[in-house]
Amino acid sequence: MDLPHLVPVILTCLLTLISHLTFGQEVKSELVYEITEEIPEGSFIGNVFQDVHMNDKYTDDVLEHLQFQFLSEVKKFAIVKDSGVIRTAGRIDRDSLPGCANQDTCEIVFNVVALIPEPMTFIEIIKVTLKVTDINDHWPRFQESVLVHEMLETSVPGTSFTIQAAEDPDSGDFGIQQYLMEPLVDMFRLDTKPNMQGSNDVRVVLQGYLDRELQAEYNFKVIAMDGGHPPKSTALDVHIRVMDTNDNSPVFTNTTYEVSISENAPIGSRIIQVTATDSDSGAYGEVVYSFQPRTQNVYGNLFWIKNDTGEIFVKGLIDYEKG
């Protein structure tokens, strides 16, 4: 390989070596630039040559051959070697930059070397700190759009359940700022508290006593809002189903039943049907009929009741004189 082809390779090796050294006093200048994320590719950031006043520090012989390079790769950014102009080289998403997600400050620190390539002469190292300002470019998001929760009607006030907090990659004021219930439901309230992970614990708290027979379901939305102007928001549909408990007793349609029966009525004759209802649902609302123990002891040889219908039939011989 001839010498012209070896120069880029040698330069790369030297830069790699220098990038692993501790520069100490060799860092002669420090620059700080500020940009906003999502600016177009190719956007101007700064001019190292002008901002460190190279014209005031070096002779024309040095300036004529001066070039600028990053000491190590700086993703999403590029430097023009002849002018020292730094520009964006891709989409700048602050929240995807290392160490910046959900942080109030985002700084990218890198070094620029000013050099003369032939013969290889390093002029100085410039430390560049790039501060990236957040914009409200993300919407809050729940992991699911609908939440169905079952709650026993015997639950006491203060009983609660957790809603997984919404996520928003934006930081600071542009992150999630509040949760709202819409519409407001007197039976429930939202309780939001910061947690150790920098997010929020969001709970739905019962405020009263449930009665499935009065209301079997509650529906509302939980809305997460960020701090933008205007704010961005997302909604979670919450459906609370009140689960029945056996809290109601069967009630007969009539408090008393009267019936006349002929003496010696045929066995198997249907006498009457009693009816009761239970406000509970499912198995708790099913009514089963039977005689009280005393009635069973005294009249069980003469009558029987069908458990599922409440129909009463003649079981034995009816003798008026023995009645």
NUMAR-45918 format. One record per atom (N, C-alpha, C): residue in one letter; x, y, z. Coordinates in steps of 0.1 Angstrom, whole numbers, padded with zeros to 4 digits, always signed. Each point is the difference from the previous one (the first is absolute). Example, Ala and Ser with C-alpha at 12.3 -4.5 7.8 and 13.67 -1.06 7.14 Angstrom:
2
A+0132-0057+0078;A-0009+0012+0000;A+0009+0012+0000;S-0004+0011-0007;S+0009+0011+0000;S-0008+0011+0008;
***
This chain:
323
M+0009-0012+0000;M-0009+0012+0000;M+0009+0012+0000;D-0003+0010-0009;D+0009+0012-0001;D-0004+0010+0011;L+0009+0009+0002;L-0001+0010+0011;L-0014+0008+0000;P-0005+0005-0012;P-0012+0008+0001;P-0012-0008+0005;H+0000-0014-0002;H-0011-0008+0005;H+0002-0003+0015;L+0013+0001+0004;L+0002-0003+0014;L-0003+0012+0010;V-0001+0012-0006;V-0002+0011+0009;V-0013+0000+0007;P-0012-0003-0007;P-0012-0001+0008;P+0000-0011+0011;V+0007-0011-0003;V+0001-0011+0010;V+0008+0005+0012;I+0011+0006-0003;I+0009+0005+0011;I-0008+0010+0009;L-0007+0009-0007;L-0007+0010+0007;L-0011-0006+0009;T-0007-0009-0005;T-0010-0007+0008;T+0006-0007+0012;C+0011-0006-0002;C+0006-0007+0011;C+0005+0010+0011;L+0005+0011-0005;L+0005+0010+0010;L-0012+0006+0007;L-0011+0003-0007;L-0011+0005+0007;L-0006-0009+0010;T+0000-0013-0003;T-0005-0010+0009;T+0009-0001+0012;L+0013+0001-0002;L+0009+0000+0012;L-0002+0012+0009;I-0001+0012-0006;I-0002+0012+0007;I-0013+0000+0008;S-0011-0006-0006;S-0013+0000+0006;S+0000-0008+0013;H+0010-0009+0002;H+0001-0008+0012;H+0009+0006+0010;L+0006+0012-0003;L+0009+0006+0010;L-0007+0010+0009;T+0006+0004+0011;T-0006+0010+0008;T+0007+0013-0004;F-0008+0010-0005;F+0006+0011-0006;F+0006+0011+0009;G-0007+0001+0012;G+0005+0010+0010;G+0001+0014-0006;Q+0012+0005+0000;Q+0001+0014-0005;Q-0001+0001-0015;E+0000-0011-0007;E-0001+0001-0014;E-0013+0005-0005;V-0010-0001+0008;V-0013+0005-0003;V+0000+0015+0003;K+0003+0008-0011;K+0002+0014+0002;K-0013+0008-0001;S-0010-0005-0006;S-0013+0008-0001;S-0012-0009+0003;E-0010+0007+0004;E-0013-0007+0003;E-0011+0008-0006;L-0009-0007-0007;L-0012+0007-0007;L-0012-0007+0005;V-0011+0009+0001;V-0013-0005+0004;V-0010+0004-0010;Y-0007-0009-0006;Y-0011+0003-0010;Y-0013-0005+0005;E-0011+0006-0004;E-0013-0005+0003;E-0008-0001-0012;I-0007-0011-0001;I-0009-0003-0011;I-0013-0006+0005;T-0010+0001-0009;T-0013-0006+0004;T-0002-0013-0008;E-0005-0011+0006;E-0001-0012-0007;E-0010+0001-0012;E+0001-0009-0009;E-0008-0001-0012;E+0003+0011-0010;I+0011+0007+0001;I+0003+0010-0010;I+0005-0008-0013;P-0002+0006-0012;P+0003-0008-0012;P+0015-0004-0001;E+0001-0011-0007;E+0014-0005-0003;E+0008+0011-0008;G+0012+0002+0004;G+0008+0010-0006;G+0000+0013+0007;S-0008+0001+0011;S-0001+0013+0007;S+0014+0004+0006;F+0002+0013-0001;F+0013+0006+0006;F-0001+0000+0015;I+0011-0004+0006;I+0002+0000+0014;I+0010+0010+0005;G+0012+0000-0006;G+0010+0009+0004;G+0012-0001-0009;N+0008+0011+0001;N+0013+0000-0008;N+0012+0000+0010;V+0006-0011+0001;V+0011-0002+0009;V+0011+0010-0003;F+0004+0002-0013;F+0011+0008-0004;F-0003+0015+0005;Q-0012+0005-0002;Q-0003+0013+0005;Q-0001+0002+0015;D-0007-0011+0006;D-0004+0002+0014;D+0012-0002+0009;V+0011-0006-0004;V+0012+0000+0009;V+0010+0010-0005;H-0004+0008-0010;H+0009+0012-0004;H+0013-0005-0005;M+0000-0009-0009;M+0012-0006-0006;M+0009+0011-0007;N-0007+0010-0006;N+0007+0011-0007;N+0009+0008+0010;D-0004+0000+0012;D+0007+0008+0010;D+0012-0008+0006;K+0000-0013-0002;K+0009-0008+0008;K+0011-0006-0009;Y-0002-0001-0013;Y+0010-0007-0009;Y+0003+0009-0012;T+0012-0003-0005;T+0005+0007-0012;T-0007-0005-0013;D+0001+0008-0010;D-0006-0003-0013;D+0005-0014-0005;D+0013-0003+0002;D+0005-0013-0005;D-0008-0012+0007;V-0003+0002+0013;V-0007-0011+0007;V-0015+0000-0005;L-0006+0012-0001;L-0014+0001-0003;L-0003-0006-0014;E+0010+0002-0009;E-0002-0004-0014;E-0002-0015-0002;H+0006-0008+0009;H+0000-0014-0001;H-0009-0007+0011;L-0006+0009+0009;L-0007-0006+0011;L-0013-0008-0004;Q-0002-0011+0007;Q-0011-0008-0002;Q-0006-0005+0014;F-0013-0004+0000;F-0007-0003+0012;F-0006-0014-0002;Q+0000-0008+0011;Q-0006-0013+0000;Q-0004-0003+0014;F-0011-0009+0001;F-0004-0005+0013;F+0011-0010+0004;L+0003-0001+0013;L+0010-0010+0005;L-0006-0014+0000;S-0013-0001+0001;S-0007-0012-0001;S-0013+0002-0006;E-0007-0011-0005;E-0012+0002-0007;E-0011+0006+0009;V-0007+0010-0006;V-0011+0007+0007;V-0012-0002-0009;K-0009-0010+0004;K-0011-0003-0008;K-0010+0012-0001;K-0006+0001-0012;K-0010+0010-0003;K+0006+0014-0003;F+0014+0001+0001;F+0006+0013-0002;F+0012-0001-0009;A+0003+0011-0007;A+0012+0000-0010;A+0007+0013+0001;I+0013-0001-0003;I+0008+0013+0000;I+0007+0001-0013;V+0000+0012-0006;V+0006+0003-0013;V+0015+0002+0003;K+0009-0008-0005;K+0014+0000+0004;K+0007+0013-0003;D-0004+0007-0011;D+0008+0012-0004;D-0005+0012+0008;S-0013+0001+0004;S-0005+0012+0006;S-0003-0002+0015;G-0001-0012+0005;G-0003-0002+0014;G-0015+0002+0003;V-0009+0000-0010;V-0014+0001+0002;V-0006-0013+0004;I-0008+0000+0011;I-0007-0012+0005;I-0014+0001-0005;R-0005-0011-0005;R-0014+0000-0005;R-0007-0014+0005;T-0013+0000+0000;T-0007-0013+0003;T+0002-0009-0012;A+0001-0013+0002;A+0001-0010-0011;A-0011-0010+0001;G-0011+0003+0006;G-0011-0009+0001;G-0011+0006+0009;R-0010-0007+0002;R-0011+0004+0009;R+0004+0000+0014;I-0002+0011+0007;I+0005+0001+0014;I-0013-0002+0009;D-0001-0012+0006;D-0011-0003+0009;D+0007+0000+0014;R-0003+0010+0007;R+0007+0002+0014;R-0003-0012+0008;D-0012-0006+0000;D-0003-0011+0009;D+0006-0013-0003;S+0006-0001-0012;S+0007-0012-0004;S+0015+0001+0002;L+0005+0012+0004;L+0015+0002+0002;L+0004-0006+0013;P+0012-0006+0001;P+0004-0006+0012;P+0000+0009+0012;G-0007-0005+0011;G+0000+0008+0012;G-0010+0011+0001;C-0008+0002-0011;C-0009+0012-0001;C-0014-0004+0003;A-0005-0012-0002;A-0014-0003+0001;A-0005+0003+0014;N-0011+0007+0000;N-0007+0004+0013;N+0009+0008+0009;Q+0010+0007-0005;Q+0009+0008+0008;Q-0003+0015-0003;D+0002+0008+0010;D-0002+0015-0001;D+0010+0006-0009;T+0013-0005+0000;T+0010+0005-0008;T+0006-0010-0009;C+0004+0004-0012;C+0006-0010-0009;C+0013+0007-0006;E+0011-0005+0003;E+0013+0005-0005;E+0008-0011-0007;I+0005+0004-0012;I+0009-0009-0007;I+0014+0007+0000;V+0010-0007+0005;V+0013+0005+0001;V+0010-0008-0010;F+0007+0008-0008;F+0010-0007-0009;F+0011+0010-0002;N+0011-0005-0006;N+0012+0007-0002;N+0003+0002-0015;V+0004+0012-0004;V+0004+0003-0014;V+0015+0003+0001;V+0007-0006-0010;V+0014+0002-0001;V+0003+0009-0012;A+0008+0011+0002;A+0005+0009-0010;A+0014-0005-0004;L+0002-0003-0012;L+0013-0006-0004;L+0005+0005-0014;I+0012-0002-0003;I+0006+0001-0013;I+0004-0014-0005;P-0006-0005-0011;P+0002-0014-0004;P+0014-0003-0005;E+0007+0009-0006;E+0013-0003-0006;E+0010+0012+0003;P+0010-0003+0007;P+0001-0012+0009;P-0010+0000+0011;M-0003-0012+0006;M-0010-0001+0010;M+0004+0008+0012;T-0008+0011+0003;T+0003+0009+0011;T-0014+0003+0007;F-0001-0004+0013;F-0012+0003+0007;F+0002+0014+0006;I-0010+0009-0003;I+0001+0014+0005;I-0007+0001+0013;E-0012-0004+0001;E-0007+0000+0014;E-0012-0008+0000;I-0005-0003+0012;I-0012-0008+0002;I-0011+0010+0005;I-0012-0001-0006;I-0011+0009+0004;I-0011-0009+0005;K-0004+0002+0013;K-0011-0007+0006;K-0013+0007-0003;V-0009-0008-0006;V-0013+0005-0004;V-0011-0006+0009;T-0008+0008+0006;T-0012-0005+0007;T-0013+0005-0007;L-0008-0010-0004;L-0012+0003-0008;L-0012-0002+0008;K-0008+0010+0003;K-0012-0001+0008;K-0012-0001-0009;V-0007-0011+0002;V-0012-0003-0009;V-0012+0003+0008;T-0008+0010-0005;T-0013+0004+0007;T-0011-0009-0005;D-0009-0004+0009;D-0011-0008-0003;D-0011+0008-0006;I-0008-0007-0009;I-0013+0006-0005;I-0011-0011+0003;N-0012+0005+0000;N-0011-0010+0003;N-0004-0007-0012;D+0008-0010-0004;D-0002-0007-0013;D-0006-0014+0002;H-0003-0004+0013;H-0006-0013+0002;H-0013+0001+0008;W-0009-0009-0003;W-0013-0001+0007;W+0001-0010+0011;P-0006+0003+0012;P-0001-0010+0010;P-0007-0013-0006;R+0003-0011+0006;R-0006-0013-0005;R-0002-0010+0011;F-0012-0006+0001;F-0002-0011+0009;F+0003-0013-0008;Q+0005-0010+0007;Q+0003-0012-0006;Q-0012-0007-0006;E-0012+0002+0006;E-0012-0005-0005;E-0011+0011-0001;S-0010-0002-0008;S-0010+0010-0001;S-0012-0002+0009;V-0002-0013+0004;V-0012-0003+0008;V+0004-0008+0012;L-0005+0003+0012;L+0003-0008+0012;L-0014-0004+0006;V-0001-0013+0002;V-0012-0005+0007;V+0004-0006+0013;H-0007+0005+0011;H+0004-0004+0014;H-0013-0005+0007;E+0001-0011+0007;E-0012-0006+0007;E+0002+0003+0015;M-0010+0005+0006;M+0001+0004+0014;M-0013-0005+0008;L+0003-0007+0011;L-0011-0006+0008;L-0009+0012+0006;E-0013-0003+0000;E-0009+0011+0005;E+0002+0001+0016;T+0007-0009+0006;T+0003+0001+0014;T+0012+0008+0003;S+0007+0005-0010;S+0012+0007+0002;S-0002+0013+0008;V+0009+0003+0009;V-0002+0011+0009;V+0006+0013-0006;P-0004+0012+0004;P+0006+0012-0005;P+0015+0000+0003;G+0008+0004-0009;G+0015+0000+0001;G+0006-0011-0008;T-0008-0010-0004;T+0005-0011-0009;T+0004+0007-0013;S+0011-0005-0006;S+0005+0006-0012;S+0007-0010-0009;F+0002+0004-0012;F+0008-0008-0010;F+0008+0009-0008;T+0011-0006-0005;T+0010+0008-0008;T-0003+0001-0014;I+0003+0012-0006;I+0000+0001-0014;I+0014+0003-0004;Q+0005-0008-0010;Q+0014+0002-0005;Q+0001+0014-0006;A+0010+0007+0005;A+0002+0014-0004;A+0003+0001-0015;A-0005+0011-0005;A+0003+0003-0014;A+0015+0004-0002;E+0005-0001-0012;E+0014+0002-0003;E+0001+0012-0010;D+0011+0008+0002;D+0002+0011-0009;D+0015+0002-0001;P+0007-0002-0011;P+0014+0002-0001;P+0005+0014+0002;D-0009+0010-0001;D+0005+0014+0002;D+0004+0002+0015;S+0008+0009+0002;S+0005+0003+0013;S-0005+0013+0006;G+0002+0001+0013;G-0003+0013+0007;G-0015+0003-0001;D-0003+0013-0003;D-0013+0004-0001;D-0008-0006-0011;F+0007-0005-0010;F-0007-0007-0011;F-0004-0014+0003;G+0005-0005+0011;G-0004-0014+0005;G-0014+0001+0006;I-0005-0011+0004;I-0013-0001+0006;I-0001+0008+0013;Q-0010+0009+0001;Q-0001+0009+0011;Q-0012-0004+0009;Q-0011-0005-0006;Q-0012-0003+0009;Q-0009-0011-0007;Y-0008-0006+0009;Y-0010-0010-0004;Y-0014+0006+0004;L-0010-0002-0008;L-0013+0004+0002;L-0010-0011-0002;M-0011+0000+0007;M-0011-0009-0002;M-0011+0008-0007;E-0005-0007-0011;E-0011+0007-0008;E-0010-0011-0005;P-0013+0002+0003;P-0005+0010+0010;P+0003-0004+0014;L-0002+0010+0009;L+0002-0003+0014;L-0011-0010+0005;V+0005-0010+0008;V-0009-0010+0005;V+0001+0001+0016;D-0012+0003+0006;D+0001+0002+0015;D+0005-0012+0007;M-0003-0012-0005;M+0004-0012+0007;M+0015-0003+0000;F+0008+0007-0009;F+0014-0003-0001;F+0008+0014-0002;R+0013-0001+0004;R+0009+0011-0003;R+0013-0005-0004;L+0008+0009-0006;L+0014-0003-0004;L+0010+0004+0010;D+0009-0008+0003;D+0011+0003+0010;D+0013-0002-0008;T+0008+0011-0001;T+0012+0000-0008;T+0012+0004+0009;K+0010-0008+0001;K+0012+0003+0008;K+0013-0003-0008;P+0010+0008+0001;P+0013-0003-0006;P+0006-0012+0006;N+0007-0008-0008;N+0007-0011+0005;N+0015+0001-0002;M+0008-0010+0005;M+0014+0000-0001;M+0006+0000-0014;Q-0008-0005-0009;Q+0005-0002-0014;Q-0002+0013-0008;G-0005+0011+0006;G-0002+0012-0007;G-0013+0001-0007;S-0008-0010+0001;S-0013+0000-0006;S-0011+0003+0011;N-0012-0005-0002;N-0011+0002+0010;N-0007-0014+0003;D-0004-0001+0012;D-0009-0011+0003;D-0014+0006-0001;V-0008-0006-0008;V-0014+0004-0003;V-0010-0010+0005;R-0008+0004+0010;R-0010-0010+0005;R-0014+0006-0001;V-0010-0009-0002;V-0014+0003+0001;V-0005-0004+0014;V-0005+0009+0008;V-0004-0003+0014;V-0015+0001+0001;L-0006-0010+0007;L-0014-0001+0003;L-0003+0010+0011;Q-0011+0008-0002;Q-0003+0010+0010;Q-0013-0003+0008;G-0008-0009-0005;G-0013-0003+0006;G-0002-0015+0001;Y-0013-0004+0002;Y-0004-0014+0001;Y-0007-0004-0012;L+0004-0011-0006;L-0006-0004-0013;L-0012-0009+0003;D-0009+0001-0010;D-0012-0009+0001;D-0003-0004-0014;R+0003-0012-0004;R-0002-0005-0013;R-0014+0001-0005;E-0010-0001+0009;E-0014+0000-0004;E-0004+0014-0004;L+0008+0010+0005;L-0003+0014-0004;L+0008+0004-0013;Q+0013-0004+0000;Q+0008+0003-0012;Q+0011-0011-0001;A+0000-0006-0012;A+0008-0012-0002;A+0013+0004-0007;E+0002+0012-0005;E+0012+0003-0008;E+0002+0015+0001;Y+0013+0004+0000;Y+0004+0014+0000;Y+0010+0002-0012;N-0002+0010-0008;N+0008+0003-0011;N+0005+0014+0000;F+0013+0002-0002;F+0006+0013-0001;F+0013-0001-0008;K+0006+0011-0003;K+0013+0001-0006;K+0011+0006+0010;V+0012-0006-0001;V+0011+0006+0007;V+0009+0007-0010;I+0002+0013+0001;I+0007+0008-0010;I+0013+0004+0005;A+0011-0003-0007;A+0014+0005+0003;A+0003+0012-0008;M+0005+0010+0006;M+0003+0013-0007;M+0014+0004+0002;D+0007+0005-0010;D+0014+0005+0002;D-0001+0015+0002;G+0012+0007+0000;G+0000+0014+0004;G+0002+0009-0012;G-0004-0005-0012;G+0002+0009-0012;G-0011+0011+0000;H+0002+0009-0009;H-0010+0011-0002;H-0004+0001-0015;P-0011-0006-0004;P-0010-0008+0009;P+0006-0013+0003;P-0006-0007+0011;P+0005-0013+0004;P-0004-0011-0009;K+0008-0010-0001;K-0003-0012-0007;K-0006-0010+0010;S-0009-0009-0004;S-0006-0009+0010;S-0003-0013-0006;T-0003-0010+0008;T-0005-0013-0004;T-0010-0005+0010;A-0009-0009-0004;A-0010-0004+0009;A-0001-0016+0001;L-0003-0004+0012;L-0002-0014+0003;L-0015-0002+0004;D-0007-0009-0007;D-0014-0003+0004;D+0000-0010+0011;V-0006+0003+0011;V+0000-0008+0012;V-0015-0005+0002;H-0001-0013+0001;H-0013-0006+0003;H+0001-0008+0013;I-0008+0004+0010;I+0000-0007+0013;I-0013-0008+0000;R+0001-0013+0002;R-0011-0009+0001;R-0002-0004+0015;V-0012+0003+0005;V-0002-0003+0014;V-0005-0015+0001;M+0008-0008+0007;M-0003-0014+0001;M-0010-0003+0012;D-0009-0008-0002;D-0011-0003+0009;D+0005-0008+0012;T-0006+0003+0012;T+0002-0009+0012;T-0014-0003+0005;N-0001-0010+0008;N-0013-0005+0005;N-0005+0009+0012;D-0004+0012-0004;D-0003+0010+0011;D-0015+0002+0000;N-0008-0008-0007;N-0015+0002+0000;N-0006-0013+0004;S-0011+0000+0007;S-0008-0012+0003;S-0012-0001-0009;P-0004-0013-0003;P-0012-0001-0008;P-0012+0006+0006;V-0009+0005-0008;V-0013+0006+0005;V-0011-0006-0007;F-0010-0006+0008;F-0012-0006-0006;F-0009+0011-0006;T-0006-0003-0011;T-0010+0009-0007;T-0011+0004+0010;N-0005-0010+0007;N-0010+0002+0011;N+0005-0003+0013;T-0004+0007+0010;T+0005-0003+0014;T-0007-0013+0005;T-0013-0002-0004;T-0007-0012+0004;T-0007-0006-0012;Y-0002-0013+0000;Y-0007-0007-0011;Y-0011-0009+0007;E-0012+0001-0005;E-0011-0008+0005;E-0006-0009-0012;V-0003-0013+0003;V-0005-0009-0010;V-0009-0010+0007;S-0011-0004-0007;S-0009-0010+0005;S+0003-0013-0008;I-0001-0011+0008;I+0003-0013-0006;I-0011-0010+0004;S-0005-0009-0009;S-0010-0009+0003;S+0006-0012+0008;E-0008-0005+0009;E+0004-0012+0007;E+0002-0012-0010;N+0010-0008+0003;N+0003-0011-0009;N+0004+0004-0014;A+0006+0012-0001;A+0005+0005-0013;A+0010-0010-0005;P+0000-0003-0013;P+0009-0010-0006;P+0015+0004+0003;I+0008-0010+0003;I+0014+0002+0001;I+0006+0005-0013;G+0008+0010+0001;G+0006+0006-0012;G-0007+0012-0004;S-0012+0003+0006;S-0007+0012-0004;S+0008+0013+0003;R-0001+0009-0009;R+0007+0013+0002;R-0009+0009+0008;I+0005+0005+0011;I-0008+0009+0009;I+0001+0014-0003;I+0013+0005-0001;I+0003+0014-0002;I+0014+0002-0004;Q+0004+0011-0005;Q+0014+0004-0003;Q+0003+0013+0007;V+0011-0001+0008;V+0005+0013+0007;V+0011+0005-0008;T+0002+0013+0000;T+0010+0007-0008;T+0008+0010+0008;A+0013-0001-0001;A+0009+0009+0006;A+0011+0005-0010;T+0005+0012+0002;T+0010+0006-0008;T+0012+0004+0008;D+0012+0001-0006;D+0012+0005+0006;D+0007+0010-0009;S+0003+0011+0006;S+0006+0011-0008;S+0015-0003-0005;D+0006-0010+0007;D+0014-0003-0004;D+0000-0006-0014;S+0012+0000-0006;S+0001-0006-0014;S+0007-0013+0000;G-0001-0007-0011;G+0006-0013-0001;G-0004-0010+0010;A+0009-0008+0005;A-0003-0010+0010;A-0006+0005+0012;Y+0004+0013+0004;Y-0005+0006+0012;Y-0015+0004-0001;G-0005+0001-0012;G-0014+0004-0002;G-0009-0012-0003;E+0006-0012+0000;E-0009-0012-0002;E-0007-0004+0013;V-0013-0002-0001;V-0008-0003+0012;V-0003-0015+0000;V+0003-0006+0011;V-0004-0015+0003;V-0010+0000+0011;Y-0010-0008-0002;Y-0011-0001+0009;Y+0000-0013+0009;S-0003+0002+0012;S-0001-0012+0009;S-0009+0004+0012;F-0005-0010+0007;F-0008+0002+0012;F+0009+0003+0012;Q-0004+0008+0009;Q+0007+0002+0012;Q+0001-0013+0008;P+0010-0002+0008;P+0001-0013+0007;P-0012-0004+0008;R-0007+0009+0007;R-0012-0003+0007;R-0011-0004-0009;T-0002+0007-0011;T-0010-0004-0010;T+0002-0013-0005;Q+0013-0003-0003;Q+0004-0013-0006;Q-0003-0011+0010;N+0002+0002+0013;N-0002-0010+0010;N-0015-0003+0002;V-0008+0011-0001;V-0015-0002+0003;V-0007-0004-0012;Y+0003+0006-0012;Y-0008-0003-0012;Y+0008-0007-0011;G+0012-0003+0002;G+0008-0006-0010;G-0005-0013-0006;N-0009-0007+0008;N-0006-0012-0005;N-0012+0002-0009;L-0005+0012+0000;L-0012+0003-0008;L+0003+0009-0012;F+0010+0008+0001;F+0003+0010-0011;F+0015+0000-0004;W+0003+0003-0012;W+0014+0003-0004;W+0001+0012-0009;I+0011+0006+0000;I+0002+0012-0008;I+0011-0002-0011;K-0003+0004-0012;K+0010-0001-0010;K+0010+0011+0001;N+0013-0004+0002;N+0011+0010+0004;N+0002+0011-0010;D-0001-0002-0013;D+0003+0010-0009;D-0011+0009-0005;T-0013-0005+0003;T-0012+0008-0005;T-0008+0006+0011;G+0001-0006+0012;G-0009+0004+0011;G-0014-0006+0000;E-0002-0010-0009;E-0013-0006-0001;E-0001-0010+0012;I-0012-0001+0006;I-0003-0009+0011;I-0010-0010-0004;F+0003-0013+0003;F-0008-0011-0005;F-0005-0009+0012;V-0011-0007-0002;V-0004-0010+0010;V+0009-0012+0000;K+0004-0004+0012;K+0009-0012+0001;K-0006-0012+0006;G-0010+0003+0010;G-0006-0011+0007;G-0016+0002+0001;L-0006-0009+0007;L-0015+0001+0001;L-0004+0011+0009;I-0009+0009-0005;I-0005+0011+0008;I-0013-0005+0008;D+0001+0000+0013;D-0012-0004+0008;D-0004+0012+0009;Y-0012+0005-0003;Y-0004+0012+0007;Y-0001-0002+0015;E-0004-0012+0004;E-0001-0002+0015;E+0013-0001+0007;K+0011-0003-0008;K+0013+0000+0006;K+0008+0013-0002;G-0007+0009-0008;G+0007+0013-0002;G+0000+0008+0012;
***
